[in-house]
Amino acid sequence: MLDMESSDSWRRAFRVELRAQAIGLAWRGWAVLPGTYPAGSQWAGREGVENTGPVPVHADWQERIGTEPEKVATWWTGRPYSLLLATGVTLDAIEVPGHLGRGAARVLRAVGLPVPIMATPDDRWMFLVRSGQQLARPLVEEGDVVLHQAGSWVPLPPTPVKHGVVHWRVRPEVCGWQMPAASLVQDALMDAITDTASLTRAGRLVAAD
């Protein structure tokens, strides 16, 4: 009985945290939406079944973009839905594998440019940027870089996913909630790709010697 009560209390607290995050981001103009949560988890209900990551709960989610914070608050009243950001409104997200994300983060730190960065338990990193710019050709050719724009979404912390939760690597408060131009992050990613290629070549030369 005590374990059940403790579990219920934890779920309520987690829902409150998700709701508070959703309201706060909505007040800042972020296009937040409720999403599904992992099938088989302690949060899952009939509408929580999903296999490919959190997806919007509402079929008409695109029509709900820009909903007032007071209405946003009601979406999380009953269930701990995941927290999604609809991209292409004011923000886009550049999603990359962890090794490339870490390389770009080092480049950005070196030039003193804080950028909001999220990461998932399966080591996918997402950089939040201002909307409106397409992906540079070298990043398109990289093959494992995804630009989330209009018609897409990304999970926001503390969304539960398989094997953990989405978390901040760099919080938006660090950059004063001012999102960078996408070109700045793309330049850092291309620098990280170049650095990785250089290290790989150097390693091959050492091995050959």
Sequence and secondary structure as in RCSB ss.txt:
>XXXX:A:sequence
MLDMESSDSWRRAFRVELRAQAIGLAWRGWAVLPGTYPAGSQWAGREGVENTGPVPVHADWQERIGTEPEKVATW
WTGRPYSLLLATGVTLDAIEVPGHLGRGAARVLRAVGLPVPIMATPDDRWMFLVRSGQQLARPLVEEGDVVLHQA
GSWVPLPPTPVKHGVVHWRVRPEVCGWQMPAASLVQDALMDAITDTASLTRAGRLVAAD
>XXXX:A:secstr
 HHHHHHHHHHHHHHHHHHHHHHHHHHTT  EEEE   TTSTT  GGG  SSS  BSSTTGGGGTT  HHHHHHH
TSSS  EEEEETTSSEEEEEEEHHHHHHHHHHHHHTT    EEE TTSEEEEEEES     HHHHHHSS EEE T
T EEE TT EETTEE EEEE GGGGTT    HHHHHHHHHHHHHHHHHHHHHHHHHHH 
